[in-house]
């Protein structure tokens, strides 16, 4: 009898505790949001869906007018005092419309590669969309701050709303990150701080595995397009940064999400246990204004969570090794599932991008970049420009060299013209770091900047003398740290390059053209393509061909160099970019060609 009575008393106490909210986990994280408290001003913003639609509806067809107007309205609402219920009632339909309209505006940019120079309209549009997402996040931040700080009695009644607001804040932070990545702009410190703080706050008092429906079904494919959890969103923000979108062609960045969506438990989160971080681990503090780090921060940054991405790293390494084996077997059904929908060249390129990001992510981040040095760097950009420059170097015809005079002048600057008086100095190439493998350079970006994208082929040298003995490289990363400035990271591809013409050898059993068999000097009938023969001392010879020529590993080609030539099989694909493919050439005899540029005259070297 007494046991039953004690059980009834316990249940009654539990009901009372639940009613009062005293049974809830503590909410003891100081949010440190620093929000400006809303105040009534002289002008009252529209507060109904119909009133907002009257002002914004006519502008919707023109995104360049619509998004600035929407941003202005959301900021006005953020400054105006509203109850949490009223604020969400006004903001929620606006946010749904914003996602729909942003998806429509961004769709063309997700399908076409963009790099330098960036059109003013594109830059303004992306900045307005990103800032509007940030303004919507502030709307939910206002409600979240009030709910999170509420007395337990009141928090027990609004905890679902608090979780929803935290969910939307992280969803908008993820969206802002993706939009800024399209123009190779990092996520701002304020957004990293907001994401780290909100997730850590809810980690301590709510079930972060709770699934809610997302808003971005028009933008993405996969499980996150329908429902996901707060943890999924936070991990997605971290993984996207970890896989280094600055090194990806913007039209391929969505593959980062598509790939990681297929990996269960790609990243696990846990409380910071203290001690040294080992293995594939990152740490993020509650008040950290930066991405997760491999080094524990100062004590003032608050409690921390450790992200272990070992499963993601193992998956990337496994899929890359399987890809190489399965490509040798020529069986596309054995290709790892995440890579199977891609074209063969992109299977290799994107798998290598992920591998490089995981294995070498810290190398670019940890570069010690000193004061910018002006070293008379001269750069020729794009496969066609590099080929023409090399052709002129090896040509005996002075008229060919004369046609390159203007290009040689252009190579000294990122843009020969400028938008203002600073172009003469700021459009030069400034070297921030350089070694035998890579180089980091900075310049002013204008609408006249030389066109280049991730993967563009470059030929470069310091001064006129080295420009006559150029080294070949590719654009590895692009960053826009601030307005008007662009930083370009370069990976060296070859120490020597020579223009060649190549043609596929017809399959066995087919008769080859007479010119190709007899060498009588007549023009061959089969098609020939331009290519560049490159040499790297520690790797040997390789052949650089433009993308889309139908060349692939194992292809038999004839190559013409001046009056001579050779026949070989294309070896392993060593590099794949949206502009060119680099194949190893293990069959070239050592005495066939020497990796030496022609001797320059004194006049040329000046």
VODO-970903 format. One record per residue (C-alpha): residue in one letter; x, y, z. Coordinates in steps of 0.05 Angstrom, whole numbers, plus 32768, in hexadecimal, padded with zeros to 4 digits. Example, Ala and Ser with C-alpha at 12.3 -4.5 7.8 and 13.67 -1.06 7.14 Angstrom:
<kekols>
- A,80F6,7FA6,809C $
- S,8111,7FEB,808F $
</kekols>
This chain:
<kekols>
- X,8000,8000,8000 $
- X,8038,8030,8012 $
- X,805E,8020,7FD2 $
- X,8022,8033,7FA9 $
- X,801A,8073,7FD0 $
- X,8063,8085,7FC7 $
- X,805D,8078,7F7C $
- X,8021,80A7,7F78 $
- X,8047,80DD,7F9E $
- X,8083,80D6,7F6D $
- X,8054,80DC,7F32 $
- X,8033,8119,7F50 $
- X,8076,8139,7F5C $
- X,808B,812A,7F15 $
- X,804B,814A,7EFA $
- X,8057,8188,7F24 $
- X,80A0,818C,7F0F $
- X,808B,8184,7EC7 $
- X,8056,81BA,7ECF $
- X,8088,81EA,7EEF $
- X,80C0,81D8,7EBF $
- X,80EF,81C6,7EF8 $
- X,80FE,8181,7EDA $
- X,811D,819F,7E9B $
- X,8168,819F,7E90 $
- X,818B,81DF,7EA3 $
- X,8193,8216,7E70 $
- X,81D3,8236,7E8B $
- X,81F7,824E,7E4C $
- X,81FE,8299,7E47 $
- X,81E7,82A7,7DFF $
- X,8210,82E7,7DF6 $
- X,81E7,82F9,7DB8 $
- X,81EF,8344,7DC0 $
- X,81AD,8351,7D9D $
- X,8192,8398,7D96 $
- X,8150,839A,7DBA $
- X,8116,83AB,7D8B $
- X,80F6,83EF,7D96 $
- X,80BB,8413,7D77 $
- X,80D0,8445,7D44 $
- X,80AD,847B,7D1B $
- X,809B,844A,7CE4 $
- X,8075,840A,7CF2 $
- X,8087,83D0,7CC3 $
- X,8050,83A7,7CA2 $
- X,803C,8370,7CD2 $
- X,800D,8345,7CA9 $
- X,801B,8315,7C70 $
- X,7FEC,833B,7C42 $
- X,800E,837E,7C51 $
- X,8053,8361,7C46 $
- X,803D,8341,7C05 $
- X,8022,8383,7BEA $
- X,8067,83A1,7BF2 $
- X,8092,8366,7BDC $
- X,8065,8341,7BAA $
- X,8070,8371,7B6F $
- X,80BB,836B,7B78 $
- X,80BF,8320,7B79 $
- X,80CB,8319,7B2E $
- X,810B,8342,7B35 $
- X,813A,8321,7B68 $
- X,816A,835D,7B66 $
- X,8131,8389,7B82 $
- X,810C,8355,7BAA $
- X,8143,833C,7BD9 $
- X,815B,8382,7BEF $
- X,8112,8394,7BFD $
- X,8106,8354,7C24 $
- X,8146,835F,7C4B $
- X,812F,83A5,7C5E $
- X,80EB,838B,7C75 $
- X,8109,8353,7CA0 $
- X,813A,8382,7CC1 $
- X,8101,83B3,7CCF $
- X,80DA,837A,7CF0 $
- X,8117,8367,7D19 $
- X,811A,83AE,7D34 $
- X,80D1,83B1,7D46 $
- X,80B8,8394,7D89 $
- X,808B,8357,7D7F $
- X,8077,831D,7DAB $
- X,8098,82DB,7D99 $
- X,8055,82BF,7D7F $
- X,8049,82FD,7D53 $
- X,8090,82FF,7D3A $
- X,8090,82B7,7D22 $
- X,804B,82C0,7D04 $
- X,8066,82F9,7CD9 $
- X,80AA,82DC,7CCA $
- X,8098,8293,7CBA $
- X,8073,829F,7C78 $
- X,80A7,82D3,7C63 $
- X,80DE,829F,7C6E $
- X,80B9,826A,7C44 $
- X,80B3,829B,7C0B $
- X,80FC,82AF,7C12 $
- X,8114,8267,7C0C $
- X,80E9,825C,7BCE $
- X,8100,829C,7BAC $
- X,8149,8292,7BC0 $
- X,8147,824B,7BA3 $
- X,812F,8267,7B61 $
- X,8164,829D,7B60 $
- X,819D,826E,7B73 $
- X,818C,8235,7B44 $
- X,81B3,8251,7B08 $
- X,81F1,825C,7B34 $
- X,81EF,8214,7B4B $
- X,81F5,81FC,7B03 $
- X,822C,8228,7AE6 $
- X,8274,8230,7AFF $
- X,8285,8276,7B18 $
- X,82C8,8292,7B2E $
- X,82EB,82D2,7B1B $
- X,82D6,8306,7B0A $
- X,8294,8307,7B2F $
- X,825C,832F,7B0E $
- X,8243,8368,7B39 $
- X,81FB,8350,7B32 $
- X,820F,830A,7B4A $
- X,8236,8325,7B86 $
- X,81FE,8353,7B9B $
- X,81C9,831D,7B94 $
- X,81EF,82EA,7BBD $
- X,8200,831D,7BF2 $
- X,81B7,8332,7BF8 $
- X,81A0,82EA,7BFE $
- X,81D4,82DA,7C33 $
- X,81C5,8319,7C5B $
- X,817A,830B,7C57 $
- X,8186,82C5,7C73 $
- X,81AE,82E5,7CAB $
- X,8175,8316,7CB9 $
- X,8143,82DD,7CBE $
- X,8172,82B9,7CEE $
- X,8171,82F8,7D19 $
- X,8125,82F4,7D1B $
- X,8127,82AE,7D37 $
- X,8161,82C2,7D64 $
- X,8136,82F6,7D86 $
- X,8101,82C2,7D97 $
- X,8134,828D,7DAA $
- X,8158,82BC,7DDB $
- X,8117,82CD,7DFE $
- X,8100,8284,7E03 $
- X,8144,8268,7E18 $
- X,814A,829B,7E51 $
- X,8103,8291,7E6A $
- X,80F1,8276,7EAF $
- X,80EC,822A,7EB0 $
- X,80A0,822F,7EB8 $
- X,809B,8257,7E77 $
- X,80D1,8231,7E52 $
- X,80AB,81F0,7E5D $
- X,8073,820F,7E33 $
- X,809F,822B,7DFA $
- X,80D6,81F7,7DF5 $
- X,80BC,81DD,7DB2 $
- X,80BE,8224,7D97 $
- X,8104,822E,7DB3 $
- X,811C,81EF,7D8F $
- X,80FA,8205,7D4E $
- X,811C,8249,7D52 $
- X,8160,8229,7D5E $
- X,8152,81FA,7D24 $
- X,8141,8234,7CF5 $
- X,817F,825B,7D0C $
- X,81AD,8222,7CFA $
- X,8188,8214,7CB9 $
- X,8190,825D,7CA5 $
- X,81D9,825B,7CB9 $
- X,81E3,821F,7C8C $
- X,81BF,8241,7C53 $
- X,81E8,8280,7C5C $
- X,8228,8256,7C5B $
- X,8214,8235,7C19 $
- X,8201,8277,7BF8 $
- X,8242,8299,7C0C $
- X,8269,825C,7BF5 $
- X,824E,8267,7BAE $
- X,827A,82A5,7BAB $
- X,82B2,8286,7BD6 $
- X,82A4,82B2,7C11 $
- X,82AE,8295,7C58 $
- X,8276,8292,7C8A $
- X,827A,82D1,7CB5 $
- X,8292,82CC,7CFD $
- X,824F,82E3,7D17 $
- X,822C,82A8,7CF6 $
- X,825E,8276,7D12 $
- X,8254,8294,7D57 $
- X,8208,828F,7D50 $
- X,8209,8247,7D38 $
- X,823B,8230,7D6E $
- X,8215,8253,7DA6 $
- X,81CF,823D,7D92 $
- X,81E2,81F4,7D88 $
- X,8209,81F0,7DC9 $
- X,81CF,8210,7DEE $
- X,819C,81DE,7DD4 $
- X,81CD,81A4,7DDB $
- X,81CB,81AD,7E26 $
- X,817F,81AF,7E2E $
- X,815C,818F,7DF2 $
- X,815F,8151,7DC7 $
- X,8188,8169,7D8B $
- X,8175,812A,7D65 $
- X,812C,8140,7D5F $
- X,8118,8144,7D15 $
- X,80F5,8180,7CF7 $
- X,80E2,8191,7CB0 $
- X,8113,81BE,7C8A $
- X,8105,81F7,7C5B $
- X,8137,81EB,7C23 $
- X,8117,81B2,7BFC $
- X,811F,81DA,7BBB $
- X,816A,81E1,7BC5 $
- X,8183,819D,7BD9 $
- X,8179,8154,7BD0 $
- X,817E,811E,7C05 $
- X,8165,8113,7C4B $
- X,816F,815B,7C62 $
- X,813F,8173,7C2D $
- X,8104,8158,7C55 $
- X,8115,8151,7C9F $
- X,8153,8154,7CCA $
- X,8169,8162,7D10 $
- X,818C,819C,7D31 $
- X,81CA,8170,7D35 $
- X,81C6,8161,7CEA $
- X,81C6,81AB,7CDA $
- X,8200,81BB,7D08 $
- X,822A,8181,7CED $
- X,8218,8196,7CA5 $
- X,8234,81DC,7CB2 $
- X,8275,81BE,7CCE $
- X,827E,818A,7C97 $
- X,8272,81BC,7C5F $
- X,82AA,81E7,7C7B $
- X,82D6,81AA,7C87 $
- X,82D2,8194,7C3E $
- X,82E9,81DA,7C29 $
- X,82B6,81F8,7BF8 $
- X,82EA,822C,7BE4 $
- X,830D,81F3,7BBE $
- X,82CE,81DC,7B99 $
- X,82B0,81F6,7B58 $
- X,8271,8219,7B70 $
- X,8244,81EE,7B44 $
- X,825F,81AF,7B66 $
- X,825A,81C7,7BAF $
- X,8216,81A6,7BB9 $
- X,8239,8162,7BB3 $
- X,8256,816E,7BF9 $
- X,8210,8168,7C16 $
- X,81FA,8130,7BE7 $
- X,8236,8107,7BFB $
- X,8233,8111,7C46 $
- X,81E8,8105,7C48 $
- X,81F6,80BD,7C33 $
- X,8225,80AF,7C6D $
- X,8204,809B,7CAE $
- X,8227,80B8,7CEB $
- X,825A,80DE,7CC1 $
- X,8269,810A,7CFD $
- X,825D,80FD,7D46 $
- X,8258,8133,7D7C $
- X,826C,812D,7DC5 $
- X,827C,8159,7E01 $
- X,82C4,816F,7E03 $
- X,82E8,813C,7E2F $
- X,8326,8168,7E37 $
- X,836C,8155,7E24 $
- X,838D,8155,7DE0 $
- X,8363,814C,7DA1 $
- X,8377,810E,7D7B $
- X,8362,80EF,7D39 $
- X,832C,810D,7D0D $
- X,8310,813D,7D41 $
- X,82FD,8186,7D43 $
- X,82E7,81B1,7D7D $
- X,82B5,81EB,7D7D $
- X,82A8,8217,7DBA $
- X,8266,8239,7DCA $
- X,8280,827F,7DBD $
- X,82AF,826D,7D84 $
- X,82AC,829F,7D4A $
- X,82CE,826F,7D1A $
- X,82C7,8229,7CFD $
- X,82D9,81ED,7D29 $
- X,8322,81E7,7D37 $
- X,8355,81B1,7D45 $
- X,836E,81D9,7D81 $
- X,8347,81E6,7DC1 $
- X,8338,8230,7DCA $
- X,833F,825E,7E06 $
- X,8316,8254,7E45 $
- X,82EB,8291,7E36 $
- X,82CD,8270,7DF8 $
- X,829E,8246,7E23 $
- X,828D,81FC,7E24 $
- X,829F,81D4,7DE6 $
- X,8289,819A,7DBC $
- X,82B7,816A,7D97 $
- X,82A6,8154,7D50 $
- X,82C3,8111,7D3B $
- X,82C1,8109,7CF0 $
- X,82E6,80C6,7CEC $
- X,82AC,80A4,7CC9 $
- X,82AA,80DA,7C94 $
- X,82F5,80D5,7C89 $
- X,82F4,8089,7C84 $
- X,82BA,808C,7C53 $
- X,82DE,80BF,7C26 $
- X,831F,8096,7C26 $
- X,82F9,8055,7C1A $
- X,82D0,8071,7BE0 $
- X,830E,808F,7BBF $
- X,8335,804E,7BC2 $
- X,82F9,8027,7BA9 $
- X,82EF,8059,7B71 $
- X,8336,804E,7B58 $
- X,832E,8002,7B59 $
- X,82E9,8003,7B39 $
- X,8300,8033,7B02 $
- X,8337,8002,7AF1 $
- X,8302,7FCC,7AEC $
- X,82D8,7FFA,7ABF $
- X,8298,7FE5,7AE3 $
- X,826E,8022,7AF4 $
- X,8240,7FF8,7B21 $
- X,827A,7FED,7B51 $
- X,8286,8037,7B59 $
- X,8276,804F,7BA0 $
- X,822E,8063,7BA5 $
- X,8237,80AD,7BB5 $
- X,8264,80B6,7B78 $
- X,823C,808B,7B48 $
- X,820E,80C2,7B2B $
- X,824B,80EC,7B16 $
- X,8270,80EC,7AD4 $
- X,82B3,80C6,7AD9 $
- X,82DC,8106,7AD9 $
- X,82B3,8124,7B12 $
- X,82B6,80E3,7B39 $
- X,8301,80EA,7B3C $
- X,8302,8136,7B44 $
- X,82D0,813A,7B7D $
- X,82EA,80FD,7BA2 $
- X,832F,811D,7BA1 $
- X,8314,8160,7BB9 $
- X,82F6,813E,7BF6 $
- X,8335,8116,7C03 $
- X,8361,8154,7BFE $
- X,8332,817C,7C2B $
- X,8335,8147,7C62 $
- X,837F,8137,7C5C $
- X,839B,817C,7C4D $
- X,8365,81AD,7C66 $
- X,8393,81CA,7C9A $
- X,83CC,81D7,7C69 $
- X,83A9,8212,7C48 $
- X,8389,822A,7C89 $
- X,83CB,822A,7CAE $
- X,83F5,824D,7C79 $
- X,841D,8284,7C9A $
- X,840E,82BD,7C6A $
- X,843B,82F8,7C76 $
- X,8437,833D,7C59 $
- X,8421,833F,7C11 $
- X,845D,8342,7BE2 $
- X,845D,8360,7B9D $
- X,848D,8332,7B77 $
- X,847C,8342,7B2E $
- X,8453,8303,7B29 $
- X,8439,82F6,7AE2 $
- X,83FF,82C6,7AD8 $
- X,83DF,82AB,7A99 $
- X,839A,828F,7AA7 $
- X,8372,8259,7A84 $
- X,8387,821E,7A59 $
- X,8383,8245,7A18 $
- X,83AD,827F,7A32 $
- X,83E1,8250,7A50 $
- X,83E5,8228,7A10 $
- X,83EE,8267,79E6 $
- X,8424,8281,7A15 $
- X,844B,823F,7A11 $
- X,8441,823D,79C5 $
- X,8461,8282,79BF $
- X,849C,826D,79EB $
- X,84AC,8231,79BF $
- X,849D,8253,797D $
- X,84D6,826A,7950 $
- X,84A8,829D,792E $
- X,84B3,82E3,794B $
- X,846E,82F7,7931 $
- X,844E,82C5,7961 $
- X,8475,82E3,799B $
- X,845F,8329,7988 $
- X,8415,8314,798C $
- X,8421,8304,79D5 $
- X,8439,8349,79EB $
- X,83F6,8360,7A04 $
- X,83E9,831E,7A29 $
- X,842D,8325,7A4B $
- X,8419,836A,7A65 $
- X,83D6,834F,7A7D $
- X,83F9,8317,7AA3 $
- X,841A,8349,7AD2 $
- X,83D6,835C,7AF1 $
- X,8395,833A,7B03 $
- X,8372,8370,7ADA $
- X,838F,83A1,7AA8 $
- X,8354,83D0,7AB4 $
- X,8334,83E4,7AF6 $
- X,82F6,8402,7B13 $
- X,831B,843C,7B34 $
- X,835F,845D,7B3F $
- X,8378,8423,7B6A $
- X,837B,83F2,7B30 $
- X,83C4,8402,7B1F $
- X,83DD,83E7,7B61 $
- X,83A7,83BB,7B7E $
- X,839D,8391,7B3F $
- X,83E3,8377,7B43 $
- X,83EF,8330,7B5D $
- X,8407,8331,7BA6 $
- X,8428,82F2,7BC1 $
- X,8413,82DE,7C07 $
- X,8436,829B,7C08 $
- X,845F,8270,7BD9 $
- X,8485,822E,7BDD $
- X,8495,81F5,7BAD $
- X,844F,81D9,7BAE $
- X,841E,8212,7BB7 $
- X,8415,825D,7BB5 $
- X,83E3,828E,7BD2 $
- X,83D7,82D0,7BAF $
- X,83A9,830B,7BB9 $
- X,838F,8340,7B8A $
- X,8357,8373,7B82 $
- X,831A,8357,7B5F $
- X,82F7,8381,7B2B $
- X,82CA,8372,7AEF $
- X,8309,8372,7AC5 $
- X,832E,833C,7AED $
- X,8349,8302,7AC4 $
- X,8316,82CA,7AC0 $
- X,8326,828C,7AE9 $
- X,8300,8257,7B0E $
- X,8312,821E,7B3E $
- X,833F,81F0,7B15 $
- X,8356,8223,7AE1 $
- X,839A,8216,7AC3 $
- X,83CF,824B,7AD0 $
- X,8415,825A,7AB8 $
- X,843E,8289,7AE4 $
- X,8482,82A4,7AF2 $
- X,84A3,82DC,7B1A $
- X,84BD,8312,7AEC $
- X,84C5,8311,7AA0 $
- X,84FD,82DD,7AA4 $
- X,84D4,82A9,7AC9 $
- X,8496,82B8,7A9E $
- X,84BF,829B,7A65 $
- X,84CA,825C,7A8E $
- X,8486,8257,7AAE $
- X,846D,8224,7AE0 $
- X,8428,8207,7AD8 $
- X,83F4,8206,7B10 $
- X,83AA,8201,7B1D $
- X,837B,822D,7B46 $
- X,8370,8205,7B85 $
- X,8345,8234,7BAF $
- X,8324,8278,7BAB $
- X,8312,82A3,7BE7 $
- X,82F1,82E6,7BED $
- X,8303,82FC,7C34 $
- X,82E9,8343,7C2A $
- X,82C8,836F,7BF7 $
- X,82F3,837C,7BBA $
- X,832B,834C,7BCE $
- X,8336,8305,7BB6 $
- X,8369,82D1,7BCD $
- X,837C,829A,7B9E $
- X,83A0,825A,7BB3 $
- X,83C9,8237,7B7E $
- X,83E2,81EF,7B7A $
- X,841E,81E5,7B4C $
- X,8414,81B1,7B15 $
- X,8455,81B1,7AED $
- X,8499,81D3,7AEB $
- X,849A,81D0,7A9F $
- X,8467,81D1,7A68 $
- X,8468,81C9,7A1D $
- X,842F,81CF,79EB $
- X,841F,8190,79C3 $
- X,83E9,8177,7995 $
- X,83C9,8134,79A3 $
- X,839A,8104,7980 $
- X,837A,80C3,7993 $
- X,8398,8086,7972 $
- X,8361,8062,794C $
- X,834B,801F,796A $
- X,836F,7FE1,7952 $
- X,8354,7FC7,7911 $
- X,8345,800B,78F4 $
- X,8372,8028,78BE $
- X,8398,8066,78D3 $
- X,839F,80A1,78A4 $
- X,83DA,809E,7876 $
- X,83FA,80DC,7892 $
- X,83FB,80BE,78D7 $
- X,841B,807D,78BD $
- X,844E,8097,788B $
- X,8462,80D9,78AB $
- X,8463,80FA,7866 $
- X,8456,813F,7885 $
- X,840F,8147,786C $
- X,83D9,8160,789C $
- X,83BA,8125,78C0 $
- X,8371,8117,78B4 $
- X,835E,8103,78FB $
- X,834E,813B,792D $
- X,8385,8157,7958 $
- X,837C,817B,799A $
- X,83A8,81AB,79C0 $
- X,83C9,8192,7A00 $
- X,8403,81A4,7A2E $
- X,843B,8175,7A3F $
- X,8450,8183,7A87 $
- X,8489,816B,7AB3 $
- X,8490,816B,7AFE $
- X,84D3,8153,7B19 $
- X,84B8,8124,7B4E $
- X,847D,810B,7B24 $
- X,8498,8107,7ADD $
- X,8472,8117,7A9E $
- X,8428,8124,7A96 $
- X,83F8,813B,7A61 $
- X,83C7,8174,7A6D $
- X,838A,8172,7A3F $
- X,834B,819E,7A3F $
- X,830D,8180,7A5E $
- X,82DB,8163,7A2C $
- X,830C,8148,79F8 $
- X,82F9,8100,7A04 $
- X,833D,80EC,7A20 $
- X,8340,80BC,7A5B $
- X,836E,808C,7A7E $
- X,838A,8057,7A4E $
- X,837B,807F,7A0F $
- X,83B2,8076,79DA $
- X,83C8,80B9,79BE $
- X,83F9,80D4,798B $
- X,841B,8113,79A1 $
- X,843F,8145,7973 $
- X,8476,8172,798D $
- X,8494,819E,7958 $
- X,84AD,8170,7922 $
- X,84AD,8132,794E $
- X,847C,810C,7979 $
- X,846D,80CC,799F $
- X,8435,809B,79AD $
- X,841F,8087,79F3 $
- X,83E7,8072,7A21 $
- X,83C9,80A5,7A50 $
- X,83D9,808F,7A97 $
- X,83B6,809B,7AD9 $
- X,838C,80D9,7AE0 $
- X,83B7,8105,7B0E $
- X,838B,8143,7B0E $
- X,8344,8153,7AF9 $
- X,8326,8199,7AF8 $
- X,82EB,81BA,7AD3 $
- X,831E,81D4,7AA1 $
- X,8352,819D,7A95 $
- X,8368,8156,7AA2 $
- X,83B0,8143,7AB4 $
- X,83C5,80FC,7AA2 $
- X,8407,80DB,7AB6 $
- X,8433,80C6,7A7B $
- X,8460,808E,7A94 $
- X,8474,8077,7A4E $
- X,849B,80B3,7A35 $
- X,84E4,80A0,7A2A $
- X,8514,80CC,7A52 $
- X,853B,80E0,7A14 $
- X,84FF,80F4,79EA $
- X,84F4,8139,7A06 $
- X,8517,8164,7A3A $
- X,84F2,8190,7A6D $
- X,8516,81CF,7A58 $
- X,84FB,8211,7A3E $
- X,851C,8235,7A03 $
- X,8553,8265,7A16 $
- X,8536,82AC,7A1A $
- X,8558,82E7,79FC $
- X,856D,8321,7A28 $
- X,8536,834D,7A0B $
- X,8501,8319,7A1A $
- X,8518,8310,7A62 $
- X,8512,835A,7A72 $
</kekols>
